[in-house]
Amino acid sequence: RLTVSIKPYTPVARWLGGAGQMVDAQGKVFSVPPAQVPNGLPNLAGPADSGSQLLAQLAKFNTIVAPLGLKVVSLQEDQRGGWRCILNNQVRLLLGSEDVIPALKRWVAIAPQVKEYLVAGATMDLRYTNGFAVAMPSATTVNSQ
């Protein structure tokens, strides 16, 4: 006698550890054929077995940036616990590993006053205790021949 139990996984994010890897609502990483990866899901990357922590942090970050009409489309935790994210306006935020939530809240409070810097490709370094640094994207030039 053979008993087969099938449990469907519902992807809530893409896991950047490999092609076709997804994360379900409990943070479990599972694989699907690359052609079946849904569009529009956030990207997550981090240490092995950190899917649930990344999902929790993603939810916190999205709650904090929501008043600006933004959401996180990519979230990464490095091996030393440093956080980075990309927002749906393609602005990158470097959050470091300490006081991440207060730093993000400070940035959200000041962001409307510096909206001219919130352009695709800009990087905001929020790892400072009394402010943040901005790196604007370099201008691209097209060679005409």
C-alpha positions as CSV (number, residue, x, y, z in Angstrom):
1,R,0.0,0.0,0.0
2,L,1.3,3.5,-0.9
3,T,-0.1,6.7,0.6
4,V,0.7,9.9,-1.2
5,S,0.2,13.2,0.5
6,I,0.3,16.4,-1.5
7,K,0.6,19.8,0.1
8,P,0.4,22.8,-2.2
9,Y,2.8,25.6,-1.6
10,T,1.7,29.1,-2.4
11,P,4.6,31.4,-3.3
12,V,4.7,34.8,-1.6
13,A,8.2,35.8,-2.7
14,R,11.1,34.7,-4.9
15,W,14.2,33.3,-3.2
16,L,17.3,34.5,-4.9
17,G,19.4,31.6,-3.8
18,G,18.6,29.7,-7.0
19,A,16.6,29.8,-10.2
20,G,13.0,28.7,-9.7
21,Q,13.2,28.9,-5.9
22,M,10.2,30.4,-4.0
23,V,9.2,31.2,-0.4
24,D,5.8,30.3,1.0
25,A,4.0,32.3,3.7
26,Q,5.8,30.3,6.5
27,G,9.2,31.1,5.1
28,K,9.8,27.6,3.6
29,V,11.9,27.6,0.4
30,F,10.7,25.4,-2.3
31,S,11.5,24.9,-6.0
32,V,9.3,25.3,-9.1
33,P,10.3,25.0,-12.8
34,P,11.7,28.4,-13.8
35,A,8.9,28.9,-16.4
36,Q,6.3,28.7,-13.6
37,V,7.8,31.5,-11.4
38,P,5.0,34.1,-11.0
39,N,5.6,37.7,-11.8
40,G,5.2,40.5,-9.4
41,L,6.5,38.8,-6.3
42,P,9.2,40.4,-4.1
43,N,12.7,39.1,-4.2
44,L,14.3,37.8,-1.0
45,A,17.9,36.8,-0.4
46,G,19.6,35.8,2.8
47,P,21.4,33.1,4.8
48,A,20.0,29.6,4.6
49,D,16.8,29.0,6.6
50,S,16.1,32.7,7.0
51,G,13.0,32.8,4.8
52,S,10.6,33.4,7.7
53,Q,12.8,36.2,9.2
54,L,13.0,37.8,5.7
55,L,9.2,37.7,5.3
56,A,8.7,39.3,8.8
57,Q,11.2,42.0,8.0
58,L,9.6,42.6,4.6
59,A,6.2,43.1,6.2
60,K,7.7,45.6,8.7
61,F,9.5,47.5,6.0
62,N,6.4,47.7,3.8
63,T,4.3,49.0,6.7
64,I,6.9,51.7,7.4
65,V,7.3,52.9,3.7
66,A,3.6,52.6,2.8
67,P,2.7,56.2,3.8
68,L,5.1,57.3,0.9
69,G,3.1,55.1,-1.5
70,L,6.1,52.7,-1.8
71,K,6.8,49.1,-1.2
72,V,9.8,46.8,-1.0
73,V,10.4,44.8,-4.2
74,S,13.7,43.3,-3.1
75,L,15.1,42.6,0.4
76,Q,18.5,41.1,1.2
77,E,20.2,40.2,4.5
78,D,23.9,39.5,4.2
79,Q,25.9,37.0,6.3
80,R,26.7,39.7,8.9
81,G,23.1,40.7,9.4
82,G,23.2,43.8,7.3
83,W,20.0,44.7,5.4
84,R,19.5,46.2,1.9
85,C,16.3,46.7,0.0
86,I,15.1,48.1,-3.3
87,L,11.8,50.0,-3.4
88,N,9.3,49.9,-6.2
89,N,10.6,53.3,-7.4
90,Q,14.0,51.6,-7.8
91,V,15.6,53.5,-5.0
92,R,18.1,51.3,-3.0
93,L,18.3,51.6,0.8
94,L,21.3,50.4,2.7
95,L,20.2,49.8,6.3
96,G,23.1,48.1,8.0
97,S,22.6,45.7,10.9
98,E,21.8,47.9,13.9
99,D,18.8,50.1,14.5
100,V,17.3,49.2,11.2
101,I,13.7,50.1,12.0
102,P,14.5,53.5,13.6
103,A,16.7,54.4,10.6
104,L,14.0,53.5,8.1
105,K,11.4,55.5,10.1
106,R,13.8,58.5,10.1
107,W,14.2,58.2,6.4
108,V,10.5,58.0,5.7
109,A,9.9,61.2,7.8
110,I,12.5,63.1,5.8
111,A,11.9,61.6,2.3
112,P,9.2,64.0,1.2
113,Q,11.6,66.9,1.7
114,V,14.2,65.3,-0.5
115,K,12.0,63.8,-3.2
116,E,14.2,65.2,-6.0
117,Y,16.7,62.5,-4.9
118,L,14.2,59.7,-5.0
119,V,15.0,58.6,-8.6
120,A,15.5,55.2,-10.1
121,G,19.0,53.9,-9.3
122,A,19.7,56.3,-6.4
123,T,21.2,54.7,-3.3
124,M,20.3,56.0,0.2
125,D,22.8,54.9,2.9
126,L,20.8,55.0,6.2
127,R,23.5,53.5,8.4
128,Y,24.3,56.9,10.0
129,T,22.8,57.8,13.4
130,N,22.1,61.5,12.5
131,G,21.3,61.4,8.8
132,F,21.9,59.5,5.5
133,A,24.0,59.7,2.5
134,V,22.8,59.8,-1.1
135,A,24.5,58.4,-4.2
136,M,22.8,59.4,-7.3
137,P,22.9,57.2,-10.4
138,S,25.6,58.2,-12.9
139,A,24.4,59.6,-16.1
140,T,24.6,57.3,-19.0
141,T,25.9,58.5,-22.3
142,V,25.0,57.1,-25.7
143,N,27.7,57.2,-28.4
144,S,26.2,58.1,-31.7
145,Q,28.1,57.0,-34.8
